[in-house]
Amino acid sequence: MKNLLLSICFIFVVSISYSQSKKGIGFRAGANISKLTNAHLDHKTNVYFGMFYQNRISDFYAIQPELGYSNQGGKTRNDDLIYVEYITLGVTNKLFVAPDFGIYLLATPGFDFDIDDTPIGLINRGEGSGNQATFIDFTMSFGFGLEFKNGLSIEARYKQGLIDVYSGSFHNFESELLKNQNQFNSVFQIGLAYKLNTSKNN
């Protein structure tokens, strides 16, 4: 196991040292199809958008820090919408399984911060109002995409929240339902991204 880890580290260092790095800033946007688990809600469709910085370390791997906005939540059986809006911060790891065709797999650990609990949300909301959601969520996203040579990408992701949206560790709820049921964000995303090349090397 130790030799395997050393070999992986060696290959990674060599790829960084000798590969031609391709860097670029970009923007991504698309549709969220979201719900909360164990909440008796249907899926709700809304939007996500944001910006990123991609560093193509080798032909097969790129790392991509991201900052964005994501409108999540769900829809009740009476068609009332439940909004939980987040500022998102993540680091996408792209594995290009077919570099010549731009096909890649991705994995993104990240943090989502409830806008309702940010300074902007605290200023805009009245006393006692707000969505009462946990102010932070740790998420994991997995997906795939197709990146064209002109910088445009088509992408699909599934994002799973790992912290109870109404966690008693963060809030003191009177509702027994919210105390005893774990409710997690579950989001399917599909959209477009466009990267502007800022690398000096072509």
C-alpha positions in Angstrom: 0.0 0.0 0.0 2.9 2.4 0.9 4.6 1.7 -2.5 1.3 2.3 -4.3 0.8 5.6 -2.6 4.4 6.6 -3.4 3.9 5.6 -7.1 0.7 7.7 -7.3 2.5 10.7 -5.8 5.4 10.3 -8.2 3.1 10.2 -11.2 1.2 13.2 -10.0 4.4 15.3 -9.5 5.8 14.3 -12.9 2.5 15.2 -14.6 2.6 18.6 -13.0 6.2 19.2 -13.9 6.2 18.1 -17.5 2.6 18.7 -18.7 1.4 21.8 -20.4 -0.9 23.6 -18.0 -4.1 25.0 -19.5 -5.8 27.6 -17.3 -9.0 29.5 -17.6 -11.8 31.3 -15.8 -15.3 30.6 -16.7 -19.0 30.6 -15.9 -21.6 27.9 -15.4 -25.3 27.9 -15.1 -28.3 25.6 -15.5 -31.3 24.0 -13.9 -31.6 22.5 -10.4 -34.1 19.7 -9.8 -34.1 19.5 -6.0 -35.9 18.1 -3.0 -35.4 17.4 0.7 -35.3 13.7 1.7 -37.9 12.5 4.4 -39.9 15.7 3.9 -42.9 14.5 1.9 -42.0 17.0 -0.9 -41.9 16.7 -4.7 -39.0 17.8 -6.8 -38.7 21.6 -7.5 -37.0 23.1 -10.6 -35.0 26.2 -10.2 -31.5 27.6 -11.1 -27.9 27.5 -10.2 -25.1 29.7 -11.6 -21.6 30.7 -10.7 -18.0 31.1 -11.8 -14.9 28.9 -11.7 -11.1 28.8 -12.3 -9.9 25.7 -14.1 -6.3 24.5 -14.1 -5.8 21.7 -16.6 -2.8 20.0 -14.9 -2.4 17.2 -17.5 -4.3 15.7 -20.4 -6.2 13.5 -18.0 -6.8 15.8 -14.9 -8.0 19.3 -14.1 -8.8 21.0 -10.8 -11.5 23.6 -10.7 -12.4 25.8 -7.7 -16.0 27.1 -7.9 -18.1 29.9 -6.4 -21.8 30.2 -7.1 -25.5 30.4 -6.1 -27.9 27.4 -5.9 -31.7 27.6 -5.4 -32.8 24.4 -3.7 -35.7 23.1 -1.6 -38.8 21.3 -2.8 -42.5 21.5 -3.7 -45.4 20.5 -1.4 -48.4 18.5 -2.6 -50.3 21.7 -2.8 -47.7 23.1 -5.2 -46.3 25.5 -2.6 -42.5 26.0 -3.1 -40.0 25.6 -0.3 -36.9 27.7 -1.0 -33.5 27.1 0.5 -31.0 29.3 -1.2 -27.2 28.8 -0.9 -23.9 30.4 -1.7 -21.8 27.5 -2.9 -18.1 26.9 -2.6 -16.5 23.8 -4.0 -13.5 22.2 -5.7 -14.3 20.1 -8.8 -11.9 17.3 -9.8 -12.2 16.4 -13.4 -10.9 13.1 -14.8 -10.8 13.2 -18.6 -11.5 9.6 -19.6 -11.4 10.5 -23.3 -9.2 13.6 -23.6 -9.4 13.8 -27.4 -13.2 14.0 -27.2 -13.4 16.1 -24.1 -15.4 13.5 -22.1 -14.8 13.7 -18.3 -16.0 12.5 -15.0 -16.1 14.8 -12.0 -16.2 14.7 -8.2 -16.8 17.9 -6.2 -16.6 18.2 -2.4 -18.0 21.5 -1.2 -19.7 23.7 1.3 -23.1 25.4 0.9 -23.9 28.5 3.0 -27.6 29.4 3.5 -28.2 32.9 2.2 -30.8 33.4 4.9 -28.0 33.3 7.5 -25.5 35.4 5.6 -25.1 39.2 6.4 -27.3 40.0 3.3 -30.0 37.7 4.5 -29.9 38.9 8.1 -30.3 42.5 6.9 -33.2 41.8 4.5 -35.3 39.6 6.6 -37.6 40.7 9.4 -37.3 39.5 13.0 -38.5 35.9 13.4 -38.7 35.2 9.7 -36.4 33.1 7.5 -36.3 29.5 6.3 -34.9 28.1 9.5 -32.5 25.8 7.6 -29.1 24.9 9.0 -26.7 27.6 8.0 -24.1 25.3 6.4 -24.2 22.1 4.4 -21.3 19.8 3.4 -21.9 18.4 0.0 -20.5 15.8 -2.5 -21.3 16.0 -6.2 -20.6 13.4 -8.9 -21.2 13.7 -12.6 -19.9 13.8 -16.1 -19.6 16.2 -18.9 -18.4 17.0 -22.5 -16.0 19.9 -23.0 -15.6 21.3 -26.6 -12.4 22.9 -27.9 -14.1 26.3 -28.0 -14.4 26.3 -24.2 -18.1 25.3 -24.0 -19.2 22.4 -21.9 -22.4 20.4 -21.3 -22.5 18.9 -17.8 -24.7 16.9 -15.5 -24.2 16.4 -11.7 -25.9 14.9 -8.7 -25.3 16.7 -5.5 -26.0 15.1 -2.1 -26.1 17.1 1.1 -24.5 15.4 4.1 -25.7 17.6 7.0 -29.4 17.6 8.2 -31.0 20.7 6.7 -32.9 21.2 10.0 -30.3 19.8 12.3 -31.0 20.2 16.0 -27.3 20.7 16.5 -27.7 24.2 14.9 -31.3 25.0 15.9 -33.7 24.3 18.7 -36.9 23.3 16.9 -40.2 22.8 18.6 -41.4 20.4 15.9 -40.9 16.7 16.7 -40.8 16.0 13.0 -37.8 18.2 12.4 -36.1 16.9 15.5 -36.5 13.2 14.7 -36.4 13.1 10.9 -33.1 13.6 9.0 -33.7 15.7 6.0 -30.9 16.2 3.4 -30.5 18.2 0.2 -30.8 16.1 -2.9 -30.1 17.9 -6.2 -29.8 17.0 -9.8 -28.1 19.6 -11.9 -27.9 19.9 -15.7 -26.4 22.9 -17.5 -23.7 24.6 -19.5 -20.3 26.1 -18.7 -18.0 28.3 -20.7 -14.3 28.7 -20.1 -12.1 31.6 -21.2 -8.5 30.5 -21.8 -6.0 32.5 -19.8 -3.0 30.3 -20.2 0.1 31.7 -22.0 0.7 28.3 -23.6 -1.5 26.9 -26.2 
